[in-house]
Amino acid sequence: MNAYKLFADEALRTYSELPEEQNELYKRRYVSLDAQNMLDIFEKNAKPDKNEDAELSESLKSLFIDSRMNFDAVIGSGGFSINKSSKYITIVPASNLDKECLEAKLHKSTEDKLAALIHAFTDKVMFINIGNGEKARLNLLFSNNKAPISTQIIINVGDEADLEILEWYASTADAESASAFMHEGVVGKYSNVSIDAVHNEGEHTVVVGLSKYAVGERSNAKLNYFYGGGSHCKVKNYFYANEHESSVHVNELTFGSGKQKFDISSQLENRSTSTIAELHSRAVVMNDSFCIMKGFAKIPFGSKNSRSFVHESGMLLDEGAAIESIPAMSIDESEVKATHSSATGPIDDELIFYLNSKGLSEKKAKMLVVEGFFSGSVGRFRNDNAKLYIASLILDKIERGVFGKPVKVSAGNIWVGRENEEDIFKGHYKYR
């Protein structure tokens, strides 16, 4: 029996023993995923026997035909495809991982129920290795097209390197399915990393995600996420400004409709001196959808001259929609700047009335207000294709109330604002 088989069997045993999903207090603050149902989704949906590279690649790429994207790697239920010109990506069967690699993983099965689930059912692992001084731009596509997928992406960035990744998550599943992904990233010194991730999975898909990133000395990481797909979406992110003058900037957008449920949890930690860790999280929900935003920042003792903040804001478009925002901080060092805030409320009826009086229908008026609410956050995305596609997804969801479907991308949807680099502490009442 190989190392990963033993590792996966132990993870599955651990998953069945971890108590979170059965705890009633836990369920009140999290979107609960039925443990047995998740096991059934993965175990009862047999994966295809062969790697259908050509068919897989073309069928999934057709979802993004309007964006004219070229993908460096495509992973789906039927297998995977890698662009021959891409020298930075390697995809291997999980069974090929040795004991040393498994012991070095940032995620531990015993620490988290979702980590145990993903470890137990992973069949493919993607390695992205960027050497010292190298620059790379990568486009990746993931889809549970025929059966559930569970994929791990391990990213290693050397010193003085630049990496930009655009990740697309889609689904063509027409029965109950799941898309589970785990990211682990280690960034060296004096490097820059930008990751844009766009989630538009279908209504039959449960989305499960975990990420951990550790950023090295004087390196900068910008991570942008759009969550708009899946019947349930449960994500946990951990970001560490690990060494002196490192910085982590996290930007999250969530847009729910129908009966979608989102549970987005992000934890930041300033682990060294003069570090920056910041989280912007925005959510809009309509119909009977629901979102929980949980942002947590930690500054341990010794991390002097560091800065951290958590900012969460939400908008309710309908009476049946709900948002729960839970920002929190733990500060054990006095020589720092830190703050957190939360603001959620219904869409402004007076503003809608005013726009109606100018000749706009109620739907068009809501569209305009949501555009303004999301504009700056979409502008933080690095990739122009991502900005266009997200803008199109948002407008299409307001117009038709659907998700997980291809949308027509148009340059007329460029309503996004520019990234706001203004210092959030400038003029803040605590630091005047």
N, C-alpha and C positions, 0 to 999 in steps of 0.2 A: 504494500500500500504506500503510495507516494506521500510527500510532505503535505501537499495541499489537500488531499483527500482526508487526512487526519485532521488538518486545520478546519476544513469545512464541516466535518462531522462534529467536532467539538463546538464550533460556532452554532450549529443547529441545536445541539443539546443546551447550550447556554441560552439561546433565543427562547426556548420553551420554558426556561426557569426564571428569566428576568420578569419582574412583576409589574412594570409600569402600566401596561395596557389594561390590567385588571383592577388597578387602584382607582377608586371613585374620585378621590381628591385630584389625582393626576388628570383624569378625564375632563375635569372642569376647566383646566388651563391648557389643554392640548387637544388637537384633533385625534381622536383614538382610531386606530386601525385594528380591526378584529384580528387577533393573532392567528387563529385557525384558518380564517378566510385567506390571509396572506399566504400561508403555507399551501393551501389548496390551489391558489392561483399559480404558484410556481411549480408545484409537484404534478398537477393534473393536466397542465398544458405542455404536451411533449414538444420539444424543439425539433426542427427539421434535421434530417440525417446528414445532409451535405451542405457544403459552403457554396451558396448560389451567388457567387460574386457578381457576375454580369447582370443577372436579373435583379438582384438586390440593389445594386448601385443605380441602375436606371430607374427603377420603380420609385425609389426614395427621392432621387434627385428631381423627379418630375413634380414633387410637392413644391419645389422652389424654382420652377421654371422661369417665373417672371423676374426673379432676382438675378438671373444669369450668373449664379454662383459656381465656382469651381471648388470642389471639395478635396481636401488632402486625405481624408479618411472617412469612411462610412461604416457604421456598425448597426446591424439590425438582427432580428431574431434568426434569420437564415444564414448569417455569417458576417463577413466583413470585406471591405475593399480599401486598399491603400493606393494613393497616387504614386506611381513609380518614381516621380521626381522628388518626392518628399523623403529626405534623409533623416529627419528628426523623429519620426514616428515608428514604433515597433509594436505590433499586437501579437500577444502570445496566449496560448491556452493557460488558464489558471493552474492546470495540473503541472505546468512546467516550472512554477515558482518553487524555489528551494527554501529550506528552513531558515537560512540567514535572511533572505528577503522578507519572509513572513514575520520574523521577529523584529525587523526594522520598521514595520508599518506603524504609521501614526495613529490609526484607529485600532482599538482593541475590542474584541467581541464582548468581553466581560464588562466594558464600560458603558455600552449603549446597545439597546435592543435592535435598532435599525442597522448598526454596524454588524451585529451578529447575523441578521437576515441577509444582508448583502454578501458577507463573507461566505455564507452557507450555499448560496446559489450562483455565485460568480462563475462564469465559464470562460470569459475573455478579460485580459488585462492590457490596457494601452499604456505604453511608456513613451513619454516625450522628454527627450534629453537635449538640452541646449548647452553647448560647451562654452568655455570662457571666451568672451569677446564676440560671440556669434549673435546674429540677428535672425529672427524667424517670424513669419506671419502664417498662421494655420487656420483653416476652416474645417470644422468637424460636424458630422451629422449623425445623430443617434435616433433610432426608431424601433419601437416594438411592433413590427409590421405583421408577424404571424404568430408570435408567442411572446411571453414576458421576457425582458432582458434584464440582466444584472451585470453591470460593467464597472470596472475600477480604472481610473485614470491617474497615473503616477507621474508627476512633473518634477523634473530636476533642472534648475537653471543655475549655470555657473556664475563666475564673477564678470562684471562689466559686460553683461549680456542684455539683449532686448528680446522680449517675447510678446507677441500679440496673438490671442486666440479668439476665434468666434465660434461658439457652439450653438447648434440648432437641435432642438428636441421636438420630434414629431411622432405621429402615430397613425397607422392605418388599421388598427385592430377594430374588429366589429363585434367582439365579445369581451367579457371581463378579462382584463389584462393588467400588467404592471410594468413600469419603467423605473428601475433602481440604479442609481449611479453613486459612486464614491470617488471624490477627488482628494489627492494628497499632493501638496506642493511644497518644495523647499527651494528658496531663492538665495543665491549667494550674495557677495558684496557688490555694491555700486551697480546694481542691475535695475531694469525697469520691466515690469510685467503688467499686461493689461488683458483681462478676460471678460468678454461679453457673452452672456448665455441667454438664449431666448427659448422659453418653454411654451409650446402650443400643442400639447398632447390631446388626444381625443377624449370624448366623454366616457368611454369604457375603461380608461386607464387610471390606475392609482400611481401617483408619482411619489417616489421616495428618494431623498437626496441627503448626502453627507459630504462636507468639505472641511479640510484642515490645511491651512497655509501658514508657513513659518518664513518670515522675511528677514534677510540678513542685513548687515551693517550698511547704512546709507543707501539702501535699496528702497524702491517704491513699487507698491502693488495697488492697482486699481481694478476692482472687481464689480461688475455691473450685472444684475440679474433681472429678467422679466419673467414673472410667473402668471400665465394666463390659461393654462391647459390642465386637463385631468379632472376626474370627478372628485378626487381627494389629492391634495398636494402637501406632503409633510417633509420639511427640509430643516436640517440643522447644520449651521456653519460655525467654524472656529477660525479666528484670524489672529495671528500673533506677530506683533512688531517685536521681533526677537532680539535685535542687537542695536547698538548705538546709532541714533539718527535714522532708523528705519521708519517707514510709514505705510499704513494700510488704509485705503479709502474704499468703503463699501457702499454701493448704491442699489437699492432694491425697489422694484415696482411690482405690485400685485393688482390684477384686475379680474374680479369674479362676476359670474352671471349664473342664471339658473339656480341649481342647488349645489354649486361648487363649494368646497371647503378647503381653506388654506391654513396651514400652521407653519409659519416662517420664524425660525429662531436663529439669531446670530449673536455670537459672543466675541468680543474684542479683548485683547490683553496687551498692555504696554509692558514688555518684559525687560526693558533696558532704559538707559538714560536718553533724554532728548528725542523720544519717539512720538509718533502721531498715530492715533487710531480713531477713525470716525465712521459713523453709520448714518446714512440717510435712508429711511424706509417710508414709502408711500403706498397706500392702498385705496382702491375704489371698488365698491361692491354694489351690485344691482340685483333685482328680483329677490330670491331667497338665499343668496350666497352669503358666505361667512368667512371672516379672516381673523386670525390671531397673529399679531406682530409682537415678538419678544426680543428686544435688544438689550444686551447686557455688556457693560464695559468694566474692566478690572485694571487698576493700577496698583501693583504690589509695592511694598516698601523697597526703596532703593532706586526706583525709576524716576529720578529727579528730572525736572524741567520737561516733563512729558505733557502731551495734550490728548484729551479724549472727549468725544461727545457722542450721544445717541439722540437722534431726532426722528420721531415717528409722527405721521399725520395720515388721516383717513377721511374719506368722503362717502356718504351713504346716498344712493340714488333712489332707493325705494324703501318703504316702511318695513318690508320683510327682511331686508339685508342687515347685517350686523358686523361690527368690527370691535375687537378687543385689543387694546394697545397696552403693553406692559414693559416700559423702559425701566432699567435699573442700573445701578453702579455700585462698585465696591472700591473705595479709595483708601489705601493704606500709606500713602506718601503725601506730605503736606506741600512740597514745592512743585505743584503741578497746576494745570488748568483743566477743569473737567466740568461738564454740565450735561443734562439730559432734558428732553421735553417731549410732550405728547399732545396732539390736538386732533380730535375726531368729531365730526358733526354731519348733519344732513346737508344736501345741496341747498343753496340759498334760494328760497322761493321768490323773494323780491327781485333777485337778479334774473331768474327765469322769466318772471312777469315783465321785467324791463325789456329783455331780449324779444319776448313775444310781441311787445308793443312796437318793436322795430321791424316786425314782419317775419320773424323766425318761428318755425314750429317748435313745439315743446321738445321734440327729439333733437332737432338741430341746435336748440339752445343748450340742452344738456351736453351735447357733443362739444360745443364750444367751451363750456365751463370745464369739462374733463380734460380737454386739450390743454387749457391753461394750467390746470392743476398738475398735469404730468410733464408739461413742456420742458422745464429745467432738468428734471430727472432723466428724461429720454436724451436730452442733450449731453448728459455725462457719458453716454455710451461712446466708445472710441470709433467703432466701425460704422460707416455711413449706411451700409446695407442693413445693419441691425436697426438703426434709427428709422429708416424707411419702413422696414417690415413691422416693427413694433407700432409705429404710427398707424399703419394700415390695419393691424390686428385690433387696435383699440377702437378705431372708427367702425370697423366691421362688426365688432361685438356690440357696440351701442346701436348700430343700425339694424342688425339681424338677431342679436342675442345668442349667437352661436360661437363655438370655439372648436379647436382641433381640426379645422378645415383650411385648405389653402386659400389664400386671399390674393387679390390682384394688387400688386404693388405699383403705386403711381407717384411720380415726382410731385404731384399736387398735394401729397400728404406731408410735405415738409413744413410742419407747423412747430417743430421742436425748437426750443431755445438753446442758447449757448451754455456751456458748463460754467457754473458760478464758482469762481475761485476765491470769493470774498472770505476773509477770516471771520468765522462764526463768533469768535470771542471779541471782535472789535465792537466796542460800545456796549458789551454785555454788562448788566448791572453788577455782576460779581467782580468784574475785572476793570472797572473804570478807574 
